[in-house]
Amino acid sequence: MPIYLSCLLAWLLYSLFNTLSKKLNALSGSQAAVARLTWFAFSSYVRKFSLMAAIVYTLLAVLVFMLNNLTGISENIVLARMLFAPLTALKHFHDAFNETWKWIDLAVLPVLALIIIYSVISNHIREHVRQRPEGGALAFFTSAGMHSRVNKTHTALSIIAGIILLASLFILQAIQLPFATVNARYNLENIIVANRIQTLDEKWNLRFPPDAQKKAPLSADLSADIARLSRIMEREIMRSFLQDSVSLDSIQQFRLASTQVRQNLLRAYVAQKQIAADPHAYELSNPFQNFEANSPSPAATSFIKAYAFHAAQTGPVTGFGKKIEAGLSTAVSRLNAREQQLFRTQLRDFYSTYNDQVTIDDVITMSFENLHDSLADNWSKEILKDLLGEPVFLRFFTGAFPRSFQKAFDNILEMKAIEFLTALFIDHKIVMASIHNIRHTPAGTVISDHLTKIKDHLKKHSLPFEKMNNAIRQAPPAMIYSRMQEPEYQMTESRLDAYVEKAANPQVRPYIKAAYAGGLSTYEDYFPNSLQSSAPTHYAVIMKPLKRFSPNSIVAFTREEAFDNSFSFSNLSANPWIGGVLIGRDPEKAPIALDIRDMQWEDFTGFVNITLIDAAGKKYNLGRFPKPVIAQAMAYAADARPVAATMINCTDGALPLRVLVHPALVNTPLGCNLISMDRFVDTYAYNEPSGQVRYALLQFRYQKFMYDACAYYLIFKRHLYEGTENYLVEGPYKQFTGFVISNYALLKEKLLNGRVFNDPLLSPMRVKKNYYHQYLIDLIVTHLAGSATGEEFFNKINAGFPGNMSAGDILITQSEIRSGVRENAYLLDPDLRSLMLPADDNLLTFIEQVAYNKSRFCKKDLHPEADNSPWAFPYLQPDNMIRKTIDQHLQSGINKEIMDNALAFTIAQRLFRNAFSGGLGLGFPLSRMEGLMEVCVGGVGYVKTPEWSAGYQSLPGMDKEVFDIMGVSSEENERACR
């Protein structure tokens, strides 16, 4: 209750007790005896205590009134401190009481006094009844000896009861007093802070006189450094008002910060691509801008918007932050050249160790500051309203601030700002020591009180940070590369339409266009960067009406399926579109949790030497990496998609393979290196001297050919297709059956009379049982040896195969042999050996494997494109024939350089991928990577990577017109990577 009302209540109680006492004295006889006995608890002692309480409350009310309307002592700082100290002590008592004794109701104290009175009376009644049972209880109250029996305890009981009652009232007021004197406390604190500001200003003006002659303006880079330091300081000052974090979930907080750092790294990399004069277009996918569509709540949306705003700032956004910037600029401009250079060095050393990333606490504290900052936008009110809920916001912030709050608020922030500047330029402390000083200077109660309320509320009603991060993962940070601009795409499609119109058969035209349109597909079509695209790709638009004419193309799959695969190393391992280079897997389960706290580097010409430091101070020297490799590895890991480069048959064989390169690698020397490495298997392994690789690959091709021949024979003979699909069935039927009939004896010999189908080292058909009709394989094995001619063989197959089968039951999948490179599994061991150069020989594996996708006829719920256990020719694995053959060509020259760069890139992206995921510990300084990117990104050059695996010159006899339309025969593609 208000203290003034408590004062009035105390006087009313005293008046009541006094009046009752006088009336009782006027009674006589037995009634008077009973009444006096009942009243013994309200004896003169109780009246005296109530009078004392009334007087004290009166004095307290007068004091509170004076304090709340205090004026005229601004010069008397000693008096202000003397008055402020007890009020602060009362505030601490109030906080401690609420924290420790919340379960005690203050009503317990007066009730305790009444219990004492009752227990004493009860004991005396029982004693009297025992001695004089004939009189009963009434005789006890009316007997003349009652007073003598009670008299001994009467005084003590009255004093105890009075003290307990009085103490309960005093404690009640002590708890209320901080609320009653909040305006006084803010006034007094403001006087103390203003005096401190005046002292600091005098000290500052002595060192930097306001009327001193101004020197030349600061350089742009130094001004940018000062703006950055000012931004850091305004956050550090606001952080100093919180004793502990708003969010207890450090994992989710780390992931949020990781997302922002990844976005910043990609922005820096794209800016460099523009500087490198890459004529092609790059853009960024910003997860914070796309967040609202996937947001779990309006509060989450508001929080993410505020987080993105603060994380994007390069300079201060608050009034006191701008004062810091002005003070820094003034001080630095008046330093001499040597002192300025020392200041630059100090800033560089500071930035090399400071973890400059926005936290959940920063969003809360900065939004609160902006709410009271006249220079800030009004959006902070809406943010806090969404975060806290309108009822809580209104309780905290509407009418919650006394008239002295704003002045005290501004003065405390200004005092902390001036203290930092004074420590830095007058006391000559280094930047980190000055920040440490800010963290440990008194924060006052004006700001911390209200931030504590917000913190306590958010800890009880936490934001759904896990859901927020899950929403961000649906549109993570990503780079998007476009090889053609809109007019070029439109012109190419128009030329393609004109070419397709030349086809004689109108029914065939959609199939032709669907096939050739694959030449317009991009990396984003196969490996989309987000679950929901704001704008479909050109290839997706073209293929929308043609989807049924190309059921094996990527557009046949939902975006959800493609998106899920895009970031999954295991799903992509057997993806039908991934022959190439797959780098970017997560480590196996680590035996211990790492706790890396710092990342340092030495800058050499063209190289950086990277060292990690853990919480115990142990250093791990990772080795010396080329700068371009580091910059591209950071961008590659920040984007997170693990397909580095691949070559895809996207035109049903009508054109060469389409070369797709990760946006962080496209049009760079490193991208050319990885494309060349992708070709090592086809270039060297197939022609190894023993012929074992060639033998294993041919054995599969013979099996695939024989199975497809039988499948198309059954589909065509039994007419298991729609009339519009005649073009798709008749052609393969004639091709396959004609070759088998003409070369039946040779195929029988190559297939070992069918025995090879049952050999798991040479055949996947008994291993991948869901991808092949097992009874059809049984028929092939049975009749291949027993048939003299191809015609006899096909007749037996047709006669023996069941009649209730559909085309999709027979031809379930389509398959191709894919060669490529895969990053091997690894552990994050305690010594971090898996992150160090030189890399061991087991870092990458060269593979030949069979990749599957669902056939155009299959209607089953089957997803072979996400098979994470591909069939990789086990016949070749015991002697590691492929790797041994390739290693012979990697010992020197350009191939060794290619391999060295690929290994360094693999190690570097492992480092950064684990840093982003938290694998190196939640204390890893993510923001340090921005400084490393700045050092390294300038070394990334421009070299055009190919769009197609071959040009027209290497494929004579092909239709040059369509090659020209799709850019296959362009000079740019012919001269790529040269």
N, C-alpha and C positions, 0 to 999 in steps of 0.2 A: 504494500500500500504506500502512497506518497507520504513523505516524512512529515509534512504539515498535518495531514489527517491523523497520523500516529500521535503527534503532539496533542491534538484536540482530544483524541481518545484517552490518552493518559490522564488529562485533567478531568474528563468525565468519570473515569473509574475512581479517581481519588474522591470526587464529590459524592459518588454513589456510596463508597465505603464509609465515608464520614457521616452521611445522612442516616444510613442504616444503624450505625453505632449509636447515634443520639436517640433514635426511635426506640431501640431496644432498652436503653437505660430508663426509659419512661415506663416500662412495663413492671408488673408486680406479681407476686405469688408464684405458683408452679409454672405458669406460662412464661414468666420472666426467667425462671431457672433453666427451662428447656431452651429458650431462645438464646440466652447468654452462652449456654454450653455449645449450641450449634454455631454461634458466632465466634467461638474462641479462635478459629482460624483467621478471623478478620480483626484481630486484636490491634492494639496501637502500633505494634511493630509493622503489620501489613500496611496500615494507613501511612506510616512513615515512609515505607518503601515506595508506595504508590505516589506519595508526594515527591519523593526524590526523583522517581522516573519522570513525572510531569515536568519538574524543573529542568532535568537534563534534556528531555526532548525539546523543551522550549529553547534552551540555549543552542541545541543542535540545529533546530529549525532556523534560528536567527543566523547561525554560522553558515548554513547551507545557502540561505538567501543572500548573505553578503558575498560568499564565494562565487555564486552563480552570476552576480551582478558586479563582479570585481572590476574596478577601473582605477587608474591613477597610480599603479605601483610598477609600471613597466620599467622604471629605472631601478627599482629595488629588486634585483635579481636574487639576492640572498633570501628575502622574505618569500619570494615566489618558490624558491627551492624548498624552504622550510614548510610551506603549506602543501607543496606538491608531494613531498615524501610520504606523509601520513595518508593522503588520498590514494596514492599508488599502493601503499601497503594494504589499505582496505580493499582495493581492487584485487590484489593478489589473494587476500583472504577469501574474497567472494569466489574467485576462480577455483581456489583449492577446495573450498567448502562444496561447491557444485560438483567438482570432480570426484571428491572422496566420500562425501556424506549425502549423496543424492537420495539414499534410501531412508534417511531420517526425516520425518515430518516434524516441523517445529511444534506442532500441537502436543508432541510427546512430553515436552518439558512441563507445561502446566498440568497435564494429566498426571505426571509423576508426583507433583506436589499434592494433588488431591488423593492419590493412592496412599501417600505417607500419612496424611490426616486420617483417612478411613481406617488404615491398619492399626494406628494407635488407639482410636476410639473402640474398635472391635475388640482389641486385647483387654481393655479396661472393662467393657461390658461382660465379657466371658468371665473375668475374675470376680466381678460383683455377683453375677448369677451363681457362681460356685459357692460363694460365702453366704449369700442370702437368697436362696432359691424361691422363697415365698413372694418376694417383691417383684421378681421378673425384671424385665428391661426398663419398664416405666419407673420403678423404684430407683433404679440406677440413675436415671436422668434427673429425678426430683429429690434425691437424698441430699442432705446437707454435706455428706462426706465426699460427694462427687468432686467438688472443687479441690479438696485436699489431695485426692488421689491423682487428679490430672495435673494439678498445679506444677508438679516437678518437671513435666515434659511440655507444658503449655508454651512456655517462653521459647524453648529450643525448637519446638515444632513450628511455631509462628515464624521464627527467623529463617529456618530452612525453607519453608514454603514460600516465604516472601522473596528470598534470594533466588530460588528456582524460577518463580514467576517473573521477577525482574530480569534475570539472565536471559530468559526466553525472549523477552521484549527487546533487550539490547542486541542479542544475536540476530533477531529478525531485522532490526534497523541496520546492523552492521552489514548485513547482506544487501539491504536496500540502498545503503548509502552510496555505493558506486554509481547506481542509476540516478540518484538524486543529485549527485555532484558531477555528472559527466561534463556538463558545460563548464563548470569550474576547473575540472581537470584539464580540459582542452585549452582553456584560457591560460592556466598556469604553464602548461607545457609549451604553449605558443610563445609565452614571455621568455621562457628558458631557451627555446630554439632560436628565437629572434635575437637574443643576446649572443648566442653562439655564432649566428650568421654575421652579426655586426663585427665580432672579433675576427672571424675568418676574412671578411671583406677588407678590414683594415690591414690585415697581414698580406692579403693578395694585392691591394693597391700600392703597398710599399714596394712590392717586387715588380709589379706591372702597373705603373701610374696610368690612369685613364687618359690623361692629356699628353702622353708620350707620343712621339712621332711614329706614325705607322710605317712598317717596312713593306717591301714588295709582296704581292699576293703569293700564296703558297702554290706549289706545283699541283697538277691534277691528281697525280698518284698519292701525294702526301695528304691532300684534302680528302681523297677517298679513304685513306687509312684512318684519318681523324673521324670521319663519319662512321666508319665501322666500329672504332673504339667507343664512340659515343653511344652507338646502338647497344654494344655489349654492356656498357656501364648502366644504361637505364634498366636493362634487364636484371643486372646484378643487384642494383639498388632495390628493385621491387622484390627480388628473391630474398633479400635480407629481412623482410618482414614476415616470412613464413618460417616457423621452427621446424616443421617437417613437411613432407610432400603431400599434395592433395591426393595423388594417385598412389595406391600401394602396389599396383600391378606394373612392375618395372618391365616385364617382357613386352606387354602391349605398348607401353610408352616407347620402348626401344624400337619396336617395329614401325611405329608412327614416325619417329625421327629418322629411321633408315629410309623410309619412303621419300621423305623430303630431301635427304642427301642424294639419293639416287636421281631424283628429278633435277637437282642442281648440277650434278655431274653431266647428265645428258644435255642439259642446256649449254654448258660450257663446251662440250664436244661438238654440238651442232654449230655453235658460233665459230669454232675453228674450221669446220668444213666449208663455211662460207668464206672465211679468210683464205683458205687454200684454193679458192677459185674453182670449186667443184660446181659445174653448171647445173647439176641436177638438184632436185628439191628435197629438203629434209624438213620434217616437222616433229613436234613432240606431242605425246599423249600425256596430258596432265591429270593425274588421278584425283587431285583435289577439285579441279574444275568439273570433272565428270562424276563427282561423288554423290550429288543430290539424287540422281536417278536410282542409285543403289542404297541410299541411306536408310538405316534402321529407324531413325526418328528425326524430328525437326531439331531437337537438341544436339544430336550428332552432327547434323548438317551445319548448324551454327558454329559448333566447336571447330569443325574442319575448316570452315571459311576463315575463322579467326586464326587458326593455326597456320593456314597457308599465307594469310596476310602477313603475319609477323615473321614467318620464315623467309618471305620474299624480300623483306626490307634490307636495304644496304646502308641505311642511316637511321638516325633517331626519329621517332614518331610522336614523342611526348614533348610537352613544354619544357620540363626540366632536362630532358635529353638534348633538346636544341640549345639550352643554356650551357650544357656540358660541351657541346660541339663548338659554340661560340667562344667559350673560355679556352678550350684546347687550341683553337685557331689563333686566338690572341696571343697565348703564351708561346706557341711554336713559332709564330711569325716574328717574335722579338728575340728568339734565340739566334746566336751567331751560327755560321756555317758548320763549325765543328760540333756544336751542341745539337743542331738539327740532325746531323748525321748520326750522332749517338742516339737521338730519339728514334730515328728510323730503325737503327739496329735493335734497339730495345723492343720496338713494336714487332719487328720480324721474329725476334726470339719469343716474344709473348704469343704471337699467332701460331708459332710452331708447336706450342705446348697446350694452348687453350682449346678446350672442347666447345666450340661455338655452335651449339645446336639448340633449337627451340624445344622446350619441354612442355608437358601438360600444365605444370605450375605457371609457366610464363604466360600461357593463354589466359589463365584465371587472373593472375596479378596484373597483367597489362590491360586486360579488359576492365578490371576494377579501376585502374589508374585513369584510363581513358574516360570512364564514366564521370570523373570529376575534373577532367582536363579541358579547359575552355578551348584549347587549340586542337583537340581531337574531334573525330567525327562522332555522330550520335549513334552509330551502329552498335557501340558497346552496350548500350542499354538493352537493345533487342537480343544481343548475344547472351547477356547475363539472365535476361528474362526467360529465354529458351533453356538455358543450362539449369537454372534453379527452379523453374516453374513460376508462373505469375504470382501465386499467393506468397511464396517464400520471398520472391523479389520485392514485392510490395512491403512485406514485413521488415526486410533488411534495409531497403533503400528509400522508401517513401515516408518522410517524416522521421526517419531514424537518425538524422544528423542534426545536432544542435547548431545554433548560428555561428559558433566559433569553430566548427569542424573544418570548413573549407580553407580558412586562413591557416590553421594549424597543419592541415594536409599539405598545402603548397609549401609552407615553410620547412617542414621536415624533409621533403624531397629536395628542396633547394639546399638545405644544410648538408645533406649527404653528397650532393653534387659538388659543392664547394670544398667539402672535406677531401674528396677524391683529387680534385685539382690541386689543392694545397699540398697534399701528401706527395703528389707526383712532381710538382714544379718548385715547391718551396722547401719541403722536407727531403726532396731528392730521393724518394723511394722509387723502386722499379714498379712497373705496371702491375705485376702480379701481387706484389706486397701491398700496393694501394688498394687493389680489389679485396685482398684479405682483410685489410683494415676496415673497409666498408662493411664486410660481412660480420665484423665483430664489434662495430660501434652500436650504441643503444638505438633501437628502432622505434622507441616510443610506443604509445598505445593507440594513437589516432588511426593509423592504417592497419596495424596488426590485429586490433580487436575485430574489425569488420572482416578482414581476410580469414581470421580464425573461424568466424561464423560460416563463411562460405565453405571453407575447408571441411568443417565438421558436417555440414549438410551434404556435401558431395561424397564424403566417405560413407555416409549412410545411404545415399541415393546415387551410387556411382553411375557414370556414363557407361554405355555398353561398348567399351573400347575394343573388345574382341570382335564384336559385330562390325564395328567401324573398320577395323583392319581387314575383316573378311570382305566388306564392301569395296575397300580400296583394291583388294586383290582381283576383283572383277574388272578393274580398269587400271592396271599398275603402270608405273612410269615406263615409257617405251619411246623408241625412235621409229619414225616411218620414212621410208625412202621411196621416192617416185622417179622413175627413169624418164617419164614423159609428162608433159603438162597437158591440161585439158584439151587445147586445140589439136595437139599431136594425136591424142587418143581418138578424138572424133574423126580426124582425117584418116587414120589407120583403119578404123572400123568402116568408114565409107568405102575405102579402097578394097577392103576384104569383102564387103557386101557385093561390090561390082564383080569381083573375081568369082564369088560363089554363084552368082546369077548365070554364069556361063555354063554351069553344069547342065547336061541334057535332061536328066531325070529330076523333076521337081521334088520327088520324095526323098532324093538323096541329099538335096541342098542343106537341110537342117543339120544332117550328120557332118557334112563337110565344114559348115561354119562352126559347129560345136567343137570339132577337132582343131581347126586352125585358131579358134579364139583362145585356146590355151596359151598361145604365144603372147597374149596380153596379160597373163596372170603374173602376180608379183609375190614377193615373200609374205605380204600380209594376207593373201588369199589362203595360203597353206598353213601359215602360223600366225593367226590373228593375235593382236596385242591386247584385245579387250573382249569381254563377253558380249557386249552390245556395241556395235559400231554406229557412230553418229551419221556416217555416210558410207554406203556400200562401195566397194571397189568397182572399177570399170568392168573388170572381168565378171564380177558377180551380177552386174546389171545386164550385160550381154547374155549371160548364161541363164538368167531367170526363165525366159520362155523356152530355152533349149535344154533344160535340165534332163528331161526324159530321153534326149538323144545322146547324152553322154553320162550314163549312170555311174561310171567309174571315176569321174572327175571329182575334184574337191568340193564342188558345189552340191554334190549328192549328199554330203554330210552336213549335219546341223552345225551352226556356229558354236554351239555348246560343246559338241564333240571335238571340233577342230581346236577350240580354245583350251579345253582340258589337255589336249595332247601337246599344245604349243610349248608349255612350260615343264613338261614331264619327260625327263631323260629316259626313264624306263619305257614309257609308252612310245616314244619316238625311236627306240632302238630297232624296232622291226617295222616301222612305218613304211608303207610302199613308196612314199615320196622321198625317203631319206636313204640315199646311198651314201652320200658325202660325209662330211666331217661333223661329228657330234661331240661337242665339248661343253661341259658344265653340269656335272653330276654332283649330288650332295655326298658328303663323306659317310662312311659306314659309322655305326654307333661308336662313339669315342669312349675309351675306358675311363677317362677323367674329364672334368669340365675345365676348360681353359679360362684364363682371366688375364687377357692382354689389356694393358692400360695405356700404351703409347705406341705410336708408329713414327719412326724417324727415318730420314734419308740423307744421303750425301749426294750432292749434285756434281756430276762430272759432265764433260762434253759428250752429249749423245747418250749418256747413261745415268741411272740413279742406283745407288746401293741402299737397299731397304733393310731396316732393323726393327724388330718388334721387341717391346719390353713388357714383362708381366708385372703383376702386383707386387711380387717379391723383389723386383728389380733385375731379374734375370734377362739377359739380352739374347735374341735369336737373330743372327745375321742371315737373311734370306738369299743374299747374293746380288749380283750386278745385272740389271735389266735394261734393255734399250728403252729410251723414253717413249717412242711411239707405241711400243708394245704395251707399256704400262697404261698409257692414256686409253688405248683401244680396249685393253682388258677391263679397265674400270667401266667404260661405257657398255661393254658387252655384258659384264656382270650386273650392271645397274638395270639394263634392259631385261635380263634374266632368261631370255629364250635361248636354248642351248644348241640350236642349229647354226653352225658357223658357215657352212657352204654345202650345197647339194646340187645335183643335176637331175632334172625330172623329165620324164617322158609325158609331157602335158598335151601333146597333139596326136596321140594314138600312133606315133611313129611317122607322122606326115612331115615333121620337121626334126632337126637335131634336138638334143636334150636342152632344156631350158636351164640356165645356170642361175641359181638363187643364192645370194650372199647376204649374211646378216647386215643390217644397216650400220652397225659399228665397224664393219670390215669392208663394205663395198667401196670400190674406187680408191683403194689404198694398196701400198706394196704388200702389207701383211695379208690382205684379202687375196692377192695374187698368189702369195706363198701357200695359203691353205687350199686354194683351188688346185695348184700344182701337186700338193701332197695328196689330195683326193685321187689324183690320176696315177699315183705310184703303183697301186694294185693292178690296174688294168695295163699299165705300161710294162711292169717288170714281172709280176707274179705269174701271169698267164703263160709267159714264155720261159718259165724256169726250166733248167736243163733236164731234170728227171721226168718231166711231163706229168707229174702227179696232180698238179693243180688243174691242168687242162683236162685230165682224165675225169676228175671229180665233177667239174663243171659240166662237161659234156654228158656224163651219166645222168645228171639231173635234167638237162635239156632234152635228152632222148625220152626220159620218163614223162616229162611234162608234155612233150609233143604227142606221145602215144595216148596218154590219158585224155588230152584235149581232143585228139582225133576221134576217140571212141565217144566222148561226150557229145561232140557236135554231130557225129553220125546218128546217135540215138535221137537227139533233139530234132534234126532235120527229117529223118525217116519217119518219126512218129508225129511230126508237125506239132512240137511242143512250144510253139511261139505264136505271137500275134502276127497278122498279115503285114503290119507296118514294120515288123522286125525282120522281114525276109532278107533285106540287104545285109543285116548284121549276122545272119545265120548261114545263108547260102555261100557267101564268099569263104568264110573259114571252113565250112564243110568241104567244099571242093579242094581247097588248099591242103587241108590236113589229110583227107582220105586219099586224094590223088598221090601225095608223097608216100604214104604208108604202103599203098598197093604197089607203087613203082619200086620201092626200096625195102620190101618186107624182109627179105633174107638178111640184109645188112642190119636192120633194126633188131631182128631176133638175136643176131650175134652180139650187137652192142649191149643189148639188155640182158644178156646171159640167159636167154630163153625165159625171161620173166623173173629169174631169181633175185635180180637187183632190187626189185620193188620191196622185198622183205628184208633188205639189209639196212639197218638204221644208220650205218656209217655213210651210206651212199644215197639213201632215199629218205625224204621227210614224210612219205605218204602213209607210213604206218605209225609215225610219231605225231603228226598233226592230223589226227583222225577226224576232227570236226571240219577240216578243210577239203576232204575228199570223200566220195562215196565208197565206203569200204567194200561193199559187195561188187561194185564195178572193178575195183582193183583185184578182187579174188578172181573174177572172170578173165581179166587180162592175164594174170599169172597162169591161170589154168589153160587158156586156149592159145597163148602165144607160142608155146612149145609144140602144141599138138596140131597146129594149122599149117598147111603147106603154102597157102597163098594169103594175100591180104583180103581178098574177097571172102574166102572161107572164114578167116578170123573175124571179120565184121559181122558176118551172118550169125556166127555162134554167139557173139556178144549180144546181138539184137534178140536172138532167140532165148537166151538165158536170163536177160535182164527183166525184172518185174514190169508189169504194164501199168501200174498205178502211180508212176513217178512223174514229177513235173521237171521242167528244165532247170529250175533252181535247186532241185534235189540232186541233180546229176552234176551240173557245173556250179559248184558252190562258191569257189574262189577263182581268182586269177593270180598268177604269181610271176615274179621276175627275180633274176639274180641281181643283187645289189652289192657293189663293192664300196668300201669306205674306210673311215677311221673313227675309232671310238675311244673316249677317255676311259681308262681303267678305274676300277673301284680303288678307294684309298681310305686310310684312317688318318684322323688328326691326332697323331701320336704326341706324347708329352714334349718331345724334342722338335716338333714341327718339321720333321724331315720331309714330309710330303709337300711342304710349301717352299722348299729351298732349291736353288740352283747349285751345282749342275743337277739336272733331273736324271732319275734312273732310267734304265732301258725299258722299264715296264710301265711307263706313263701312258703311252698310247698303243692301241692295237689296230693293226690293219686287218680288215675282215672281208670275207666273201660270205654272203648270207642270202637266204630266200625270203623275199618280202611278199606279203599277200594283201589283197583287198577283195571285197565281196564282188562277185560277178554281177553283171547287169540283170541276170535272171533270178538271183537268189532273194527270197523274201524273208529269210530267217533273221532273228535278232542276233546277229553275229558281228563282231568288231575285230577283224584280223588286223586292222591298221593300228590297233592299240596293243598288240601282242608284245609283252615285255620279255618273252623268251624265244627269240628268233632261232630258226634252224640255220646253223652256221658251219655246215660241212664238217662234221666231226671227223671224217676221214683224214682231213688235213691238219688236225689240231695236235696229235701226239708229237710230231716232229716240228711243229710251228713252221711249216714250209713257207708260208706266205711271208712272214716276218724275216726269216733267214734270207730269202731271196732278195727282198727289198733292202735289207741292211747292207748288202754287198754294193749297193749303188748310192749309199749315203755317207761314204767315208770322206768325201772331198767335194770341192767345187760348189756349184750352185745348189745341188741337192742337199748338201750338208748345211748350207746357210738357211735353206728353206726349213729343214728339220729343226735346227737350233732355234729359229724364230718361233716355230710352232710349239716347241717344248716350253720356251720362256713364256709364251702367251698362255699356255695351259696352266702353268704354275701360278702366273699372276692372276688370272681370272679365278682360280681356286681361292687365292688369298682374299680377293675382294668379295667374292660370292659368300664366303664364310663370315667375313666381316659384316656384310649386310644382314645375314640371317641370324646373327648372334652367336655363331659357332665359336668365335674367338673370345666370347664373354660379353656381358651386357655393359661392361665398363670400357669397351673399345671406343676410342675417340673418332666417331664417324666423320665429323666435320674436318678432320685432318686430311681426309682424302681430297677435299676440294682444293687444298693447297698443293697437294701432289699433282692433281690434274692440271693446275695452273702451270706448274713447272714443266710438265711433260707434253701437254697437248700440242704445243707449237711445233713439235717434231713430226706430226702426222702429215704426210704429203699426199698429193693427188696422183693416182695412176688408175686409168680406167680399167675396171674388171669386165670380163666378157659377159654378154647376155645369153649367148648360145655356146654349146660345146664345140661346134664346128661351123665354118663358113661355107659359102657356096663353092669356093675353089677346091675344097677337100671333098665335095660330094657332087662330082660331075654327073650329069644326066637328070638331075632333079629339076623341078619346075622353078626357073629363076624368078618368074613374076611374083609368086607367093613368097619366095625368099626375100625379095626386095620389099614387099609390103610389110612383112613382119620384122624387118631389120636384120635378118640373118646374114645377108650379104653386104651389110654396111661396112664401110672402111673402118669405122670406130670399133666394130666387133672383130674385124679381121686383125686389127692391130692392138687389141686389148692386151694388157699386162706386158707391153714391150717398152 
